[in-house]
Amino acid sequence: MERFGVSRTVLREALRTLTSKGLIESRPKVGTRVRAKDAWNLLDADVLE
């Protein structure tokens, strides 16, 4: 948040978007992790960009 100068709300929304696209997974007591590249939907328009 400090690095990019964004609010907590913006960060949460970005993480929600990445989770919905299957790029990251977030679990309580484990944290947020980037999923393996082979689990990504590479045909998603945002991923292609």
C-alpha distances in whole Angstrom, upper triangle without the diagonal:
4,6,6,6,5,6,7,10,9,7,10,12,11,12,15,16,16,18,21,21,22,20,18,19,18,20,20,21,20,17,15,17,18,22,24,25,28,27,25,27,27,29,26,26,22,23,25,23
4,6,5,7,9,10,13,12,11,14,16,15,16,19,20,20,22,24,25,25,23,21,22,21,23,23,23,23,19,18,20,21,24,27,27,31,30,28,30,30,32,29,29,25,25,28,26
4,6,8,11,12,15,13,12,15,17,15,16,19,20,19,21,24,24,24,21,20,22,21,24,24,24,23,20,18,19,19,23,25,25,29,28,26,28,28,30,27,27,23,23,25,23
4,6,9,11,13,11,10,14,14,13,14,18,17,17,20,22,22,23,20,19,22,21,24,25,25,24,20,18,20,19,23,25,25,28,28,25,27,26,28,25,24,20,21,23,21
4,7,10,12,10,10,14,15,14,16,18,19,19,22,24,24,25,23,22,24,22,25,25,26,26,22,20,22,22,26,28,28,32,30,28,29,29,31,28,26,23,24,26,23
4,7,8,6,7,10,11,11,13,15,16,17,19,21,21,23,21,20,21,20,23,23,24,24,20,18,20,21,24,27,27,30,28,26,27,28,29,26,24,21,22,25,22
4,5,5,6,9,10,11,13,14,16,17,19,20,22,23,21,20,21,19,21,21,23,23,19,18,21,21,24,28,28,31,29,27,28,29,30,27,26,22,24,27,25
4,5,5,6,9,10,11,12,14,15,16,18,20,21,20,18,18,16,18,18,19,20,16,15,18,19,22,26,27,30,27,25,27,28,29,26,26,22,24,27,25
4,5,5,6,9,10,11,12,14,15,17,19,20,19,18,18,16,18,18,21,21,18,16,19,20,23,26,27,29,27,25,26,27,28,24,24,21,23,26,24
4,5,5,6,9,10,11,12,14,15,17,19,17,16,18,16,19,20,22,22,18,16,18,19,21,24,25,27,25,23,23,25,25,22,21,18,20,22,21
4,5,5,6,9,10,11,12,14,16,17,15,14,15,13,16,17,19,18,15,12,15,15,18,22,22,25,23,21,22,23,24,21,21,18,19,22,20
4,5,5,6,9,10,10,12,14,15,15,13,13,11,14,14,17,17,13,12,14,15,18,21,22,25,22,20,21,23,24,21,21,18,19,23,22
4,5,5,6,9,10,11,12,14,14,13,14,13,16,17,20,19,16,14,16,16,18,21,22,24,21,19,20,21,22,18,18,15,17,20,19
4,5,5,6,9,10,11,13,11,11,13,12,16,18,20,19,15,12,14,13,16,19,19,21,19,17,17,19,20,16,16,13,14,17,16
4,5,5,6,9,10,11,9,8,9,9,12,14,16,15,12,9,11,11,13,16,17,19,17,15,16,18,20,17,17,14,15,18,18
4,6,5,6,9,10,10,9,9,9,12,14,17,16,14,11,13,13,14,18,18,20,17,15,16,18,19,16,17,14,15,19,19
4,5,5,6,9,9,9,11,12,15,18,21,19,16,13,14,13,14,17,17,19,16,13,14,15,16,12,13,10,12,15,15
4,6,5,6,5,6,8,10,14,17,19,17,14,11,11,9,10,13,13,15,13,10,11,13,15,12,13,10,10,14,14
4,5,5,6,5,6,7,11,14,17,15,13,9,10,9,10,13,14,15,12,11,12,14,16,13,15,13,13,16,17
4,5,8,8,9,11,14,17,20,18,16,13,14,13,12,15,15,16,13,11,11,14,14,11,13,12,12,16,17
4,6,8,10,12,16,19,22,20,17,14,14,11,11,13,12,13,10,8,7,10,11,8,10,9,9,12,13
4,6,7,10,13,17,19,17,15,12,11,9,7,10,10,11,7,6,7,10,12,10,13,12,10,14,16
4,7,10,14,17,19,16,14,11,9,6,6,8,8,10,8,6,8,10,12,11,13,11,9,13,14
4,7,10,14,15,13,10,7,6,4,5,9,10,12,10,9,12,14,16,14,17,14,12,16,17
4,7,10,12,10,8,6,6,6,6,10,12,14,11,11,14,16,19,17,19,17,16,20,21
4,7,9,8,6,4,6,9,10,14,16,18,15,15,17,20,22,20,22,20,19,23,23
4,6,5,5,6,9,12,12,16,19,20,17,18,20,23,25,23,26,23,22,26,27
4,5,6,9,12,15,16,19,22,24,21,22,24,27,29,27,29,26,26,29,30
4,6,10,12,16,17,20,23,25,22,23,26,29,31,29,31,29,28,31,32
4,7,9,12,13,16,20,21,19,20,23,26,28,27,29,26,25,29,29
4,7,10,12,15,18,20,18,19,22,24,27,25,27,24,22,26,27
4,7,9,13,15,18,15,16,18,20,23,21,23,20,19,22,23
4,6,9,12,14,13,13,16,18,21,19,22,19,17,20,21
4,7,8,11,10,10,13,14,18,16,18,16,14,17,18
4,6,8,7,7,11,13,16,15,18,16,13,16,18
4,5,5,7,11,12,15,16,18,17,14,16,18
4,5,5,9,9,12,13,16,15,11,13,15
4,6,8,9,12,13,16,16,13,14,17
4,7,9,12,12,16,15,12,15,17
4,6,9,9,12,11,8,11,14
4,5,6,9,10,8,9,13
4,6,8,9,6,7,10
4,6,9,7,6,10
4,6,5,6,9
4,5,5,6
4,5,5
4,5
4
